Every structure is written in structure tokens, then in C-alpha cells.
Amino acid sequence: MEWVAETVESIKSFQIRKALNDAVSFGMIISSALIIWKALMCITGSESPVVVVLTGSMEPGFKRGDILFLHMNNDPIRAGEIIVYNVDGRSIPIVHRVIKVHERKDTGEVNILTKGDANPGDDIGLYAPGQRWLEQRHIMGRAVGFLPYVGWVTIIMTEKPIVKYFSN
């Protein structure tokens, strides 16, 4: 009978070790992902080095579900570049093309006007009320590369209630 008790103790000990091992492994995965994200932030100079295209406003260049890689540096922004920007009062960034750049000679301040490639008009209607231009502080980065369709996982998880329910 003593060997049964020893066997049960051995199994319990093994299960506890396995659970601890799984917890440590999961923690390492999460830590690694955070370290990689922070490293990408430092390398790219962007607060969000990767974004998902959520609408079709940039088709045919970028489709809904594409993942964009961003980079931000001190080079002047030029018309034709694709940027990602945040507007005051909105939490979701917007991916659109720069169509006009206005630089003030006296201050060096740069104002930018954008437009989605598939949209009929400029983005003034998307900006905060009374805002006619984007300023440098609104820009999160420039698109420097993309992966097609990979972002659909994010879109499905945020838009489909059943997936959203199970992921919580």
C-alpha cells in the first residue's frame, strides 16, 4: 500500500512541476513578445511599428487586413507618401496618402493634408472639428512595407462577437 501512496505523491509532484513549467513558458513567451515590440518601437521610431489596415480606403494599394510596417524619422514628409496618423478624439489610427504639404517658412512648422486612395475627397472630414491640417504630432509613422491579409486575424477577433466572447 505504501507504493500506491508514493506513486500518487509522485504523480501530484509531476503535475505541479508541469503546471509551473507551463506557467513559466507562457510568461517567457509574453515577455519575449513585449521585448520584441519595445525593440521595434526603438528601431522604427514609431509608437506603433505595426498596424492593420481596417478599411478599403487605400485600395488597390493596400487592402483590408494587410499589415503595415511603419518607420518614423526626421526626414520631411512629402506628398505621395503613405502615413499612419491619429486624430484628436479618435483611438483608431488612419492609413492614408499625403496629398499636400504646407511648410511655414517663418516657423518651419509642417501641415499635411491626406486622402485615401479609394476616397473621392480629402480627409478634412475625418480630422477633429475645426482642424484643416495634420501636424507632425498626429503622425505615427510612414508605411515602409506590408504583409497582405495577415491582419485578418485581428479584424475577426475584434469584429465577430462569438470570437470576441471566447477570446476574453
N, C-alpha and C positions, 0 to 999 in steps of 0.2 A: 504494500500500500504506500510505502514511503516513496517508491519510484514514481507513482502517479502524482503525488504532491510535487515532487521535484520537476516532473515533466510539465505540469500545469504552471509552476513558477517560471520555468524556462520559456514557455510559450508567452506568458504575460510579459516577461522581461524583453523578449524578442519583439513583441508588438509595440511596447513602449519605445524601444530603440528605433524601430521602423518609423513610428509616428514622429519622433524627434528628428530623425534623418530627413523625412519628407518635409517637415516644417522648416528645417534649416535650408534645404534645397530650394524650396519655394521662396524663402527670404533672399537667398542669393540671386535667384532669377529676377525678382523685383528690384533688388539693389543694383544689379547689372544694368537693367533697363534704365533706371534713373541716372546712373553714371553715364551711360551712353548718351541719353537725352541732354544732360548738362554739358557733356563734351561737345556735342553737336551745336549747342547754343553758343559755346565759346568759339568754336571753329568758324561757324557761319555768321556770327554777329547778329543773329536774329533771335527774338524771344520765342519764336515758334519755327524751328528749322524745317518742319514737315507739316503740310496742310492737305486736306482733302477737298477736291472741287465738289461742291454740293448742288450746283445748278448747271443748266445747259447754256448759260450766258456767254461762255467762251468757246462754244463750238464754232467751227470744226477743230480748232487747235487743241483744246482740252475738253474732254467730255466729263460728264457727271461720273464721279467715282475714281477719277485719276488722282494720284498722289503727286503733289508738287514739292520739290526740294527748294528751299529758299536760302538766299545769301544776302547779307546786308553789309555794305562797306561805305566809304566816304565819297566814292565816285558820284558825280552829278547824275541825277535821273534824267533820262532823255525820252522824248516822245517815241512810242513804239515798243518800249519795254513793258513786260508784264509784271505787275506788282501785286502784293497782297497787302491790304490795308484794313485798319479798324476805324470805324466811325464812332464818335462820342455817342453814347447811349445804346450802342448795339454790341452784343457779345460775340457775334459770329463774324469772322474776317471775310472780306470780299476779294476775289481774284479778278482783276480787270486790267486792260491795257491803258497805258498813259497816252492820251491824245494831244495834250497841250501842257507845256511847261512855261511858267511865267516867273522870271527871276527879277527881283528888285535890285537895281544897281546900287542904290544907296545903302541897303542893309544886307544884301546878299541872300535874303530870305527867298526860298523857292516855294511857289504854289503850283499844284498839279491838278489837272482835270483828267478823269478816267472815263472809260466806256467799255462795256462788254462787247466782244466781237459780234455776237449774235443779237445785240440790242439795237433798236433803231436810234436811240439818242444817248446823250452823255449821262453821267451818274449824279448830276446835281440833285436829282430827286431822291437819291439814296443817302446823301450826306445829311448831317444834322440840320434841323430847321435854321434857315438863315445862312448856312455855310455854302459857299460857292466854289471853294477850292480845298484840296487836301494840303496839309502842311507836312513837313518832314516827320513830325511826331506821330502822325497817323500811320506811317508806312512800317510794316513788319518785315518786309524783305522783297527781293526780286526773285522771280522764278528762274532757276538755273537748270532744272531737269525735272523729269516726271516719270512715273510708273503708271501705265494705263490700267484701269479697272481695279487695282489693288485696294482702293479706298471704299469699295462697296461693302466690305465687312463693317466698317464704321457706320456707313449710311444705314444699313439694315439694322444694326444694333440700336440706333437712335430713333429710327422711324417706325419700325414694326413693333407694335405693343407686346406681342407674345414673346419675342426675343428680348425686348426690354425688361419684361417681367422676370424671365428666367435668368437674366444676367445680373439682377440685383441681389 
